[in-house]
Amino acid sequence: MEGYHKSVLVEKIVDALVPPGGGMRNALVLDATLGDGGHSIEILKREGKVVAIDVDPQALARAHQRFEDLGINKERYKLVLGNFRNLNSLTKTSLEFDGVLFDLGVSSLQLDSPLRGFSFSKSGPLDMRMDPALGVKALDLVNGLNKGELNELFIKLGEEKHSRKLADAVVFARGVGKIETTLQLADIIEKTVGRKGKIHPATKVFQALRMAVNDEPGALEEALPQGFGKLKGGGKILIISFHSLEDRIVKNTFKKWEEEGLGKIETDKPIVPNPEEVFENPRSRSAKLRIFKYDNN
């Protein structure tokens, strides 16, 4: 199992979807963000069934191999290539799920592959597309947006307090020569704002670019009602977010559903990883899990 992405809050999620004791045996779960399959594998181990979606063909292939290596019965899962913003067309209309899961984080597979361009610690092209079929890359945004647009992007999606200074620096640098690699951009950022502490100063800018390239907030807003529409009565929708904008979208959507009498929010405050999990998996530190239960009575 070496090298696979370490999924966050696995025990909390599996307990919510397929509680121990066998009462939810054969529960059908829609994993809308398969990644390396960590959550789905644990659901399957508890005799649940899974329909799993991922927009990244590499992730789908890796998860498929992982399931085969573990000897998981192929009749208990189905893997589907596609963007979760198209849930309705990617799953059979007749299917109703006991649970729907969205894990909105970027996977270790993507972060650790230099050619994908997600990481500021490895040299690679400024790509950042989760779906390689997308037309726009981070390269296009970095070299094409004007100063005001870059500033707005870094503020809105990165919550970067140095957004204006960094937008100025990017525009100045590309006037000398095109910014083409991850390390070029990371170096511009570090030279502009300096470096303090363990968190790299490029973290928020890279996050903003990734979210923009993949239209992550837009995809989430489109996917949430589709995911909810897939639930059977008493079913639950679970969302793990890693960014305050996404968490706010989830929080407000759940509140609206509750006000409309569609069910109940099961997490007054988001569930977060405990210190032990953060120590073992530092990338989990910003994870927030919210759960909503559908009531069709």
C-alpha positions as CSV (number, residue, x, y, z in Angstrom):
1,M,0.0,0.0,0.0
2,E,3.0,2.3,0.0
3,G,2.6,5.5,-2.0
4,Y,-1.2,5.7,-1.9
5,H,-3.0,8.9,-0.9
6,K,-3.9,8.8,2.8
7,S,-7.6,9.6,3.0
8,V,-8.8,11.9,5.9
9,L,-11.4,11.2,8.6
10,V,-11.9,7.7,7.3
11,E,-13.3,6.2,10.5
12,K,-15.8,9.0,11.0
13,I,-17.0,8.8,7.4
14,V,-17.3,5.0,7.4
15,D,-19.1,4.9,10.7
16,A,-21.6,7.5,9.4
17,L,-22.2,5.6,6.1
18,V,-21.9,2.0,7.1
19,P,-22.1,1.8,11.0
20,P,-20.5,-1.2,12.6
21,G,-22.8,-4.1,13.6
22,G,-24.1,-5.1,10.1
23,G,-27.3,-3.0,10.2
24,M,-26.2,-1.2,7.0
25,R,-24.8,-4.3,5.2
26,N,-25.0,-3.8,1.4
27,A,-25.5,0.0,1.9
28,L,-25.0,1.6,-1.5
29,V,-22.6,4.6,-1.4
30,L,-21.8,7.1,-4.2
31,D,-18.1,8.2,-3.8
32,A,-18.1,11.3,-6.0
33,T,-14.3,11.8,-5.6
34,L,-12.6,8.4,-5.6
35,G,-8.9,9.5,-5.7
36,D,-6.9,6.5,-4.6
37,G,-10.0,4.8,-3.2
38,G,-9.2,5.1,0.6
39,H,-12.8,5.8,1.7
40,S,-14.4,3.4,-0.8
41,I,-12.1,0.5,0.3
42,E,-13.2,0.9,4.0
43,I,-16.8,1.1,2.9
44,L,-16.4,-2.1,0.9
45,K,-14.6,-3.8,3.8
46,R,-17.8,-3.3,5.8
47,E,-19.8,-5.0,3.1
48,G,-21.1,-1.8,1.6
49,K,-21.4,-1.3,-2.2
50,V,-19.8,1.6,-4.1
51,V,-20.3,3.6,-7.2
52,A,-17.2,5.7,-7.5
53,I,-16.4,8.7,-9.8
54,D,-13.2,10.6,-10.5
55,V,-12.4,13.2,-13.2
56,D,-8.7,12.0,-13.3
57,P,-8.1,8.9,-15.5
58,Q,-4.8,8.2,-13.7
59,A,-6.6,8.2,-10.3
60,L,-9.3,5.8,-11.7
61,A,-6.6,3.4,-13.0
62,R,-4.6,3.4,-9.8
63,A,-7.8,2.8,-7.7
64,H,-8.9,0.0,-10.0
65,Q,-5.5,-1.7,-9.6
66,R,-5.6,-1.2,-5.8
67,F,-9.0,-2.8,-5.6
68,E,-7.8,-5.8,-7.7
69,D,-4.7,-6.2,-5.5
70,L,-6.9,-6.3,-2.4
71,G,-9.1,-9.0,-4.0
72,I,-12.3,-6.9,-3.7
73,N,-15.3,-8.5,-5.4
74,K,-15.8,-6.6,-8.7
75,E,-19.6,-7.0,-8.3
76,R,-19.5,-4.7,-5.2
77,Y,-18.2,-1.6,-7.0
78,K,-18.3,0.3,-10.2
79,L,-15.8,2.9,-11.3
80,V,-16.8,5.8,-13.5
81,L,-14.7,8.5,-15.3
82,G,-16.2,12.0,-15.1
83,N,-16.6,15.3,-13.3
84,F,-18.9,15.2,-10.3
85,R,-20.7,18.3,-11.6
86,N,-22.3,15.8,-14.0
87,L,-23.5,13.3,-11.4
88,N,-26.9,13.0,-13.0
89,S,-25.6,11.9,-16.3
90,L,-22.8,9.7,-14.8
91,T,-25.1,7.5,-12.6
92,K,-28.2,5.6,-13.5
93,T,-31.4,7.6,-12.8
94,S,-32.9,4.5,-11.1
95,L,-30.2,4.3,-8.4
96,E,-30.9,5.6,-5.0
97,F,-28.0,5.8,-2.5
98,D,-27.7,5.4,1.3
99,G,-24.9,7.9,1.2
100,V,-23.1,10.3,-1.0
101,L,-19.5,11.4,-0.3
102,F,-17.5,14.3,-1.6
103,D,-13.8,14.7,-0.6
104,L,-12.8,18.0,-2.1
105,G,-9.1,17.8,-1.5
106,V,-6.4,17.3,-4.1
107,S,-4.8,13.9,-3.9
108,S,-1.2,13.0,-3.1
109,L,-0.9,11.4,-6.5
110,Q,-1.6,14.8,-8.1
111,L,0.6,16.7,-5.6
112,D,3.5,14.4,-5.9
113,S,3.7,14.1,-9.6
114,P,5.9,17.0,-11.0
115,L,4.3,16.7,-14.5
116,R,0.9,17.6,-13.1
117,G,2.1,21.0,-11.9
118,F,0.3,21.1,-8.6
119,S,3.3,21.3,-6.3
120,F,5.5,24.3,-5.6
121,S,8.2,22.0,-4.2
122,K,8.9,20.1,-7.5
123,S,9.8,21.5,-10.9
124,G,7.1,20.9,-13.4
125,P,4.9,22.7,-16.0
126,L,2.3,25.1,-14.7
127,D,-0.6,22.8,-15.5
128,M,-2.8,21.9,-12.4
129,R,-5.6,20.3,-14.5
130,M,-7.3,17.4,-12.6
131,D,-9.0,16.5,-15.9
132,P,-6.3,16.5,-18.6
133,A,-8.9,17.2,-21.2
134,L,-9.5,20.8,-19.9
135,G,-8.3,23.5,-22.2
136,V,-7.0,26.1,-19.7
137,K,-3.9,25.5,-17.6
138,A,-2.4,27.5,-14.7
139,L,0.2,28.6,-17.2
140,D,-2.6,30.4,-19.1
141,L,-3.9,32.2,-16.0
142,V,-0.5,33.2,-14.7
143,N,0.6,34.7,-18.1
144,G,-2.7,35.9,-19.4
145,L,-4.7,37.6,-16.6
146,N,-4.1,41.3,-15.9
147,K,-2.9,42.7,-12.6
148,G,-6.4,43.3,-11.3
149,E,-7.7,39.8,-12.3
150,L,-4.7,38.1,-10.6
151,N,-5.3,40.2,-7.5
152,E,-8.9,39.2,-7.3
153,L,-8.1,35.5,-8.0
154,F,-5.5,35.4,-5.2
155,I,-7.9,37.1,-2.7
156,K,-11.1,35.2,-3.6
157,L,-9.7,31.6,-4.0
158,G,-6.5,31.8,-2.1
159,E,-7.4,34.3,0.7
160,E,-3.9,35.6,0.2
161,K,-3.2,38.8,2.2
162,H,-0.3,39.8,-0.1
163,S,-2.5,39.4,-3.2
164,R,-1.8,42.9,-4.7
165,K,1.9,42.7,-4.1
166,L,2.1,39.2,-5.6
167,A,0.0,40.2,-8.6
168,D,2.4,43.1,-9.3
169,A,5.4,40.7,-9.0
170,V,3.9,38.2,-11.4
171,V,3.1,40.8,-14.0
172,F,6.6,42.3,-13.7
173,A,8.3,38.9,-13.9
174,R,6.4,37.8,-17.0
175,G,7.4,41.1,-18.7
176,V,10.9,39.8,-18.6
177,G,10.0,36.3,-19.7
178,K,7.1,33.9,-19.7
179,I,6.5,32.1,-16.4
180,E,6.4,28.4,-17.4
181,T,7.2,26.2,-14.4
182,T,6.1,25.7,-10.8
183,L,9.5,26.5,-9.3
184,Q,9.6,29.8,-11.3
185,L,6.3,30.9,-9.9
186,A,7.2,29.7,-6.3
187,D,10.5,31.5,-6.5
188,I,8.8,34.8,-7.6
189,I,6.4,34.5,-4.6
190,E,9.1,33.7,-2.1
191,K,11.3,36.5,-3.2
192,T,8.4,38.9,-3.0
193,V,7.0,38.1,0.4
194,G,9.8,36.1,2.1
195,R,9.4,32.9,4.0
196,K,8.5,32.4,7.7
197,G,7.5,29.2,9.4
198,K,6.8,25.8,7.9
199,I,4.1,26.8,5.4
200,H,5.5,27.8,2.0
201,P,4.5,31.3,0.9
202,A,3.3,30.0,-2.4
203,T,0.7,27.7,-0.8
204,K,-2.3,30.0,-1.2
205,V,-1.5,31.2,-4.7
206,F,-1.1,27.6,-5.9
207,Q,-4.4,26.7,-4.3
208,A,-6.1,29.7,-5.9
209,L,-4.8,28.7,-9.4
210,R,-5.8,25.1,-8.9
211,M,-9.3,26.0,-7.9
212,A,-9.7,28.4,-10.8
213,V,-8.3,26.0,-13.4
214,N,-10.7,23.3,-12.3
215,D,-13.6,25.6,-11.4
216,E,-13.9,23.8,-8.1
217,P,-16.4,26.2,-6.4
218,G,-18.6,26.2,-9.5
219,A,-18.5,22.4,-9.8
220,L,-19.4,22.0,-6.1
221,E,-22.4,24.3,-6.4
222,E,-23.6,22.3,-9.4
223,A,-22.9,18.9,-7.8
224,L,-24.5,19.4,-4.3
225,P,-28.2,19.4,-5.4
226,Q,-27.5,16.5,-7.8
227,G,-25.9,14.5,-4.9
228,F,-28.8,15.3,-2.6
229,G,-31.2,14.2,-5.4
230,K,-29.5,10.7,-5.4
231,L,-30.3,10.0,-1.8
232,K,-32.9,7.6,-0.6
233,G,-35.0,8.5,2.5
234,G,-32.7,8.5,5.5
235,G,-29.6,8.8,3.4
236,K,-26.7,11.0,4.2
237,I,-24.6,13.4,2.2
238,L,-21.0,14.0,3.5
239,I,-18.7,16.7,2.4
240,I,-15.0,17.1,3.3
241,S,-13.7,20.6,2.4
242,F,-10.3,22.1,2.8
243,H,-11.0,25.7,2.0
244,S,-13.2,28.2,3.8
245,L,-15.0,29.2,0.5
246,E,-16.0,25.6,-0.1
247,D,-16.9,25.0,3.5
248,R,-19.1,28.1,3.4
249,I,-20.9,26.8,0.3
250,V,-21.6,23.5,2.0
251,K,-22.7,25.1,5.3
252,N,-25.1,27.5,3.6
253,T,-26.5,24.8,1.3
254,F,-27.2,22.4,4.3
255,K,-28.8,25.3,6.2
256,K,-31.1,26.0,3.2
257,W,-32.1,22.4,2.9
258,E,-32.9,22.2,6.7
259,E,-35.0,25.4,6.5
260,E,-36.9,23.8,3.6
261,G,-37.7,20.8,5.7
262,L,-35.6,18.4,3.6
263,G,-33.8,16.9,6.6
264,K,-31.4,17.7,9.4
265,I,-27.8,18.9,9.7
266,E,-26.0,16.2,11.7
267,T,-22.9,18.4,12.4
268,D,-23.6,21.6,14.2
269,K,-19.9,22.3,13.9
270,P,-17.7,20.6,11.3
271,I,-15.8,17.5,12.3
272,V,-12.0,18.0,12.1
273,P,-9.1,15.6,12.3
274,N,-7.7,14.9,15.8
275,P,-4.1,15.8,16.6
276,E,-2.9,12.3,16.0
277,E,-4.3,12.2,12.5
278,V,-2.8,15.6,11.7
279,F,0.6,14.4,13.0
280,E,0.4,11.3,10.8
281,N,-1.0,13.1,7.8
282,P,-0.2,16.9,7.9
283,R,-2.2,17.4,4.7
284,S,-5.3,16.7,6.7
285,R,-4.9,19.7,9.0
286,S,-7.5,21.9,7.2
287,A,-10.1,19.2,6.6
288,K,-13.7,19.9,7.7
289,L,-16.5,17.3,7.5
290,R,-20.1,18.3,7.4
291,I,-23.0,15.8,7.3
292,F,-26.7,16.2,6.3
293,K,-29.4,13.5,6.6
294,Y,-32.3,13.4,4.2
295,D,-35.8,13.1,5.7
296,N,-38.5,12.3,3.1
297,N,-41.4,12.1,5.5
